[in-house]
Amino acid sequence: MTNTNWTAGKIPSQAGRRVLITGGNSGIGFHAALELARHGAEVILPARSEAKAADAIKRIRAEVPGAILTPAILDLASLASVRNFAAFFSERFPGSSLDLLINNAGVMALPTRELTVDGFERQFATNYLGPFALTALLFAHLKPQPGTRVVTVASSAANFGRIVFDNLQAERVYKPMWGAYSQSKLADLIFALELQRRLTAAGSPILSTAAHPGYAVTNLQANLAGFVMRFLSAALAPILSQDAAHGALPTLFAAVAPQATGGGYYGPGGFQELKGPPGPATIPAAAKDITLAKRLWSETEHLTGVAWLPR
Ligand SMILES: NC(=O)c1ccc[n+]([C@@H]2O[C@H](COP(=O)([O-])OP(=O)(O)OC[C@H]3O[C@@H](n4cnc5c(N)ncnc54)[C@H](OP(=O)(O)O)[C@@H]3O)[C@@H](O)[C@H]2O)c1
C-alpha cells in the first residue's frame, strides 16, 4: 500500500453501521468515535463510569448534533464487568448487529505493579485479557459479511515486548513500560494476527486488523515516571508527537479504509512511525511467531475462562 495521504475526510459513509469502541471517552478513542459518528455511524461508547460516557456523548453531539450514540459501562480490568457489558449488548442489540469493534482502551506504565479484582497485572488485564474476552463474548454479534472488522490498537512498544509465560502477570519482575506495557501491546498484536488466521481458516468474511497511533499526546502519558521518560515526553513531544485527532487516523484506517486488509497493521507513515499519515506499520518478528500465538491464545482462554473459535 503506498497511500500516505489518508485523512478522516476519506472515511466512507458509515450510515447504517453500528460501531463499538472502547476507551471512546478520551484521546485517540474519542477522536475515532467522533469521526465515525461524523460519517454517519451509530456508536456505542462504553466507559468506566456513566459520567465519563455521558461527557463523551455530550462532546460528540456538540460537533455532530444528530449522532446516534449509546452510553454504557465497561471496565476491561474486570472480567465480571466485561461479561455484564456483553450481556447488556446482547439484550440491547440482539442477533447479527455489530459492524465494527474497536479494541482501543488501554493503560500505560503504571508506576507500581497493580492487581485487578481477578488477580491479573493491570496492564495485561486492561490492554489484552479484557479485550480478548470482550471480542470473544461479542463475536456472535459481528455481522458475517464483508465490511465487518475487529480492530485492535497495539503500540510501537510491542517492538520491545516479549511474552514471558512465567511472568505474564509480572509476578517475578515488574518493569512498567518496557516489561508489562510492551508485553501487553505485543499480546494485542499477536491476538489481531492470530484472529485473522482463525477467521481465514473458518472462511469468515470478517477481518481482523491492527493499528498503532505512533506518539500522540493524550491522557495515556499521565503515569510516566522517572527522569528519562518525563524528559522524553516533555521535551520531545513537540517535535515527535502528533495530536490525538491525528493519532486516531491509523485506527480509523484499519477500521474503515477499503485498502486495509485482514491481518494488516497500520501506523503513522513518518519518522520512526511516530507521526504522519497512516501507512503500513512494521510487524515485529515475535508477532509473526505462529507457535507463540497459538500458545498465547490457549493460555488466554485459560486465564479468562472464555474459549472460542471464530465461525
Ligand atoms: N497516545 C499514544 O501515543 C499511544 C501510543 C501507542 C499506543 N497507544 C494506545 O492507544 C490506545 C488509546 O490510548 P490514548 O493514547 O487515547 O490514551 P487515553 O487518552 O488515556 O485513553 C485511554 C482510554 O482507555 C480507557 N481505559 C483505561 N482503563 C480502562 C479500563 N480498565 N476499562 C475500560 N476502559 C479503560 C480510558 O478510560 P478512563 O478515561 O476511565 O481512564 C480512556 O478512555 C491505548 O490502547 C494505548 O495503549 C497510544
The ligand as a Tripos MOL2 file, in Angstrom:
@<TRIPOS>MOLECULE
LIG
   48    52     1     0     0
SMALL
NO_CHARGES

@<TRIPOS>ATOM
      1 N1         -1.0480    8.0110   22.8440 N.am      1 LIG1
      2 C1         -0.0570    7.3160   22.3340 C.2       1 LIG1
      3 O1          0.9950    7.8640   21.9680 O.2       1 LIG1
      4 C2         -0.1870    5.8380   22.1540 C.ar      1 LIG1
      5 C3          0.9000    5.1560   21.6150 C.ar      1 LIG1
      6 C4          0.7900    3.7840   21.4170 C.ar      1 LIG1
      7 C5         -0.3850    3.1340   21.7150 C.ar      1 LIG1
      8 N2         -1.4350    3.8280   22.2540 N.ar      1 LIG1
      9 C6         -2.6510    3.0850   22.5600 C.3       1 LIG1
     10 O2         -3.7850    3.8060   22.1370 O.3       1 LIG1
     11 C7         -4.9120    3.4460   22.9270 C.3       1 LIG1
     12 C8         -5.6550    4.6850   23.3830 C.3       1 LIG1
     13 O3         -4.8060    5.4100   24.2410 O.3       1 LIG1
     14 P1         -4.8460    7.0070   24.3580 P.3       1 LIG1
     15 O4         -3.4930    7.4770   23.9860 O.co2     1 LIG1
     16 O5         -6.0240    7.5560   23.6740 O.co2     1 LIG1
     17 O6         -4.9530    7.1590   25.9460 O.3       1 LIG1
     18 P2         -6.0810    7.8120   26.8870 P.3       1 LIG1
     19 O7         -6.3810    9.2020   26.4590 O.co2     1 LIG1
     20 O8         -5.5480    7.6280   28.2650 O.co2     1 LIG1
     21 O9         -7.3360    6.9000   26.6540 O.3       1 LIG1
     22 C9         -7.3750    5.5870   27.1640 C.3       1 LIG1
     23 C10        -8.8000    5.1440   27.2570 C.3       1 LIG1
     24 O10        -8.8230    3.8180   27.7840 O.3       1 LIG1
     25 C11        -9.7600    3.8090   28.8690 C.3       1 LIG1
     26 N3         -9.4640    2.7910   29.8620 N.ar      1 LIG1
     27 C12        -8.3980    2.7010   30.6860 C.ar      1 LIG1
     28 N4         -8.5370    1.6730   31.5230 N.ar      1 LIG1
     29 C13        -9.7360    1.1030   31.2430 C.ar      1 LIG1
     30 C14       -10.4600    0.0170   31.7750 C.ar      1 LIG1
     31 N5         -9.9870   -0.7080   32.8090 N.pl3     1 LIG1
     32 N6        -11.6540   -0.2930   31.2390 N.ar      1 LIG1
     33 C15       -12.1610    0.4200   30.2210 C.ar      1 LIG1
     34 N7        -11.5350    1.4840   29.6910 N.ar      1 LIG1
     35 C16       -10.3260    1.8100   30.1860 C.ar      1 LIG1
     36 C17        -9.6430    5.1880   29.4740 C.3       1 LIG1
     37 O11       -10.7360    5.4420   30.3250 O.3       1 LIG1
     38 P3        -10.6100    6.4760   31.5570 P.3       1 LIG1
     39 O12       -10.8900    7.8280   30.9920 O.co2     1 LIG1
     40 O13       -11.6380    5.9980   32.5010 O.co2     1 LIG1
     41 O14        -9.2100    6.3580   32.0920 O.co2     1 LIG1
     42 C18        -9.6270    6.0140   28.2140 C.3       1 LIG1
     43 O15       -10.9150    6.1720   27.7050 O.3       1 LIG1
     44 C19        -4.3670    2.5850   24.0670 C.3       1 LIG1
     45 O16        -4.6060    1.2310   23.7850 O.3       1 LIG1
     46 C20        -2.8820    2.8690   24.0380 C.3       1 LIG1
     47 O17        -2.1130    1.8000   24.5450 O.3       1 LIG1
     48 C21        -1.3520    5.1670   22.4690 C.ar      1 LIG1
@<TRIPOS>BOND
     1     1     2 1
     2     2     3 2
     3     2     4 1
     4     4     5 ar
     5     4    48 ar
     6     5     6 ar
     7     6     7 ar
     8     7     8 ar
     9     8     9 1
    10     8    48 ar
    11     9    10 1
    12     9    46 1
    13    10    11 1
    14    11    12 1
    15    11    44 1
    16    12    13 1
    17    13    14 1
    18    14    15 2
    19    14    16 1
    20    14    17 1
    21    17    18 1
    22    18    19 2
    23    18    20 1
    24    18    21 1
    25    21    22 1
    26    22    23 1
    27    23    24 1
    28    23    42 1
    29    24    25 1
    30    25    26 1
    31    25    36 1
    32    26    27 ar
    33    26    35 ar
    34    27    28 ar
    35    28    29 ar
    36    29    30 ar
    37    29    35 ar
    38    30    31 1
    39    30    32 ar
    40    32    33 ar
    41    33    34 ar
    42    34    35 ar
    43    36    37 1
    44    36    42 1
    45    37    38 1
    46    38    39 2
    47    38    40 1
    48    38    41 1
    49    42    43 1
    50    44    45 1
    51    44    46 1
    52    46    47 1
@<TRIPOS>SUBSTRUCTURE
     1 LIG1         1 GROUP 0 **** ****
